[in-house]
Amino acid sequence: MIVAVDADSLDTAAADHLVYDLLDAVDQPVVALTHMVAGDDRPHVAVSLTSTADLAEPIRAMVADRNVGLAVTRPGASEPELAGPSRLVRGAYVAAVEAALGTAGRVVRWPGHEQAHGVLPAAELRVRCGIDHLEAIGGIPIADDTLIDTLDFLRPLRRDGRLILQVQPSAGDLLIPFELQHQQKCCTDH
């Protein structure tokens, strides 16, 4: 089952906050992603949760008093259940489709996320954390023994059904995740 919610989150930090609220409501193993929603007057971020458990009712109850779009996709159903304002339903639908196809999304929770702590050799990081591929910004080669400091915060991308973790160089011959937990927004000073 896939449940996608578009709460018109302005950025990934706000979307992560929504994901954590939803995770508290479902208390089930899930794969949780954020999805960019474009093609509107203002791009924003929607979220999706995928699980073998039925997540629909606890999430509906949790967002009942919020202005959100909701898309619920059940296994074998011919079409999703949709609710909410049309603009936000569109975003939820996009998120549900991307989650179903595995073609796009930024992964917040997945099997193996709990192992993403400390400094790990690249091969061990892939195995322990369920990362399919490490991709260095700038094409830097990554050997199995290249050390990666997880900074206890990983947000891999889902691309063509695979989890891709983008990394960048850091001090001490380490690689660190490209996405840091506390991002400085571009153009914040003007």
C-alpha positions in Angstrom: 0.0 0.0 0.0 1.1 3.5 -0.8 -0.2 6.6 1.0 0.9 9.9 -0.3 0.3 13.3 1.3 0.8 16.7 -0.1 0.7 19.4 2.6 2.3 22.0 0.4 5.6 21.7 2.2 8.0 24.5 1.0 11.2 22.5 1.4 12.5 19.1 2.3 13.0 20.0 5.9 9.3 20.7 6.2 8.5 17.5 4.3 10.8 15.5 6.6 8.9 16.9 9.6 5.6 15.7 8.0 7.2 12.3 7.4 8.1 12.0 11.1 4.6 13.0 12.1 3.2 10.3 9.8 5.7 7.7 11.0 4.5 8.4 14.6 0.9 7.7 13.4 1.5 4.4 11.7 4.2 2.7 13.8 4.9 0.2 11.0 7.9 -0.6 8.9 7.7 1.7 5.9 9.7 3.2 3.0 9.2 7.0 3.3 10.1 9.4 0.5 9.8 13.0 -0.3 8.9 14.1 -3.9 9.3 17.4 -5.7 6.1 18.6 -7.2 6.6 20.9 -10.1 4.4 22.4 -12.8 2.4 24.6 -10.4 2.6 28.2 -9.5 5.1 27.3 -6.8 7.1 24.0 -6.7 6.8 22.3 -3.4 7.4 18.9 -1.7 5.0 16.0 -1.1 5.7 12.7 0.8 4.8 9.0 0.4 4.8 6.0 2.7 4.9 2.5 1.3 4.2 -0.6 3.5 2.7 -4.0 3.4 0.5 -2.8 6.3 -2.7 -0.8 5.8 -1.6 2.7 6.6 -4.7 4.5 5.3 -6.8 4.9 8.4 -4.2 6.1 10.8 -2.9 8.6 8.3 -6.4 9.8 7.4 -7.0 10.4 11.1 -3.7 12.2 11.5 -4.3 14.6 8.6 -8.1 15.0 9.1 -7.8 18.6 10.4 -5.1 19.7 7.9 -5.4 21.1 4.4 -3.7 18.3 2.5 -4.1 16.3 -0.6 -4.2 12.5 -0.1 -3.7 9.6 -2.5 -4.1 6.0 -1.3 -3.1 3.2 -3.6 -4.1 -0.3 -2.5 -2.6 -3.5 -4.1 -4.8 -4.6 -6.9 -6.9 -1.4 -7.0 -7.6 0.0 -10.5 -7.3 3.6 -9.3 -6.2 5.4 -6.2 -8.5 6.9 -3.6 -8.1 10.7 -3.7 -9.1 13.4 -1.2 -8.4 17.1 -0.6 -8.0 20.3 -2.6 -7.3 19.5 -6.3 -4.0 21.3 -6.3 -2.7 19.2 -3.4 -4.4 16.0 -4.7 -2.3 16.4 -7.8 0.9 16.5 -5.8 -0.1 13.5 -3.7 -0.9 11.6 -6.9 2.5 12.4 -8.4 4.2 11.2 -5.2 2.1 8.0 -5.2 3.0 7.3 -8.8 6.7 7.9 -8.3 6.7 5.7 -5.2 4.9 2.9 -7.1 7.3 3.1 -10.0 10.5 3.6 -8.0 11.6 6.2 -10.4 12.2 9.2 -8.2 12.2 10.5 -4.7 14.4 11.4 -1.8 14.4 8.6 0.8 13.9 9.4 4.4 13.2 6.0 5.9 14.1 2.6 4.4 15.2 -0.8 5.6 18.8 -0.2 6.7 18.5 3.5 7.6 19.0 2.6 11.3 22.6 1.4 10.5 23.7 4.7 9.1 26.0 5.8 11.9 29.6 6.8 12.2 32.4 6.4 9.6 32.1 3.3 7.4 34.0 1.9 4.5 32.0 2.3 1.3 31.4 -1.5 0.9 30.2 -1.8 4.4 28.0 1.2 4.1 26.3 -0.3 1.0 25.7 -3.6 2.7 24.6 -2.4 6.2 22.5 0.5 5.0 20.9 -1.1 1.9 22.5 1.5 -0.5 22.7 0.2 -4.0 25.2 2.8 -5.3 27.5 5.6 -4.1 27.8 8.5 -6.4 30.5 11.1 -5.8 29.9 14.6 -6.8 32.5 15.6 -9.4 33.1 12.0 -10.5 35.5 11.2 -7.6 36.3 7.4 -7.7 34.9 5.5 -4.7 36.7 2.2 -3.8 35.3 -0.3 -1.4 37.6 0.9 1.3 36.9 4.6 0.8 35.8 6.0 4.2 32.5 7.7 4.4 31.4 9.7 7.4 27.6 9.3 7.5 27.3 12.2 9.9 24.4 10.1 11.2 22.1 11.5 8.5 21.6 9.9 5.1 19.1 10.9 2.5 19.7 8.6 -0.6 17.8 9.2 -3.8 15.6 6.7 -5.4 16.4 6.4 -9.1 15.2 3.6 -11.4 14.3 1.5 -8.4 17.8 1.8 -6.8 19.0 3.7 -3.7 21.7 6.1 -4.7 23.7 8.0 -2.1 25.4 11.1 -3.3 28.6 12.0 -1.4 31.2 14.8 -1.5 34.7 15.3 -0.4 35.4 16.4 3.1 38.5 17.1 5.3 40.7 14.2 6.3 40.3 12.2 3.1 36.7 11.4 4.0 33.6 11.5 1.9 30.4 12.9 3.5 26.8 12.9 2.3 26.0 15.5 -0.3 22.8 16.4 1.6 23.6 17.6 5.1 21.1 17.6 7.9 21.4 21.4 8.4 21.6 22.8 4.9 22.4 26.5 4.3 19.9 27.6 1.8 21.2 29.1 -1.4 20.8 32.8 -1.7 19.8 33.3 2.0 21.9 36.5 2.2 20.1 38.3 -0.6 
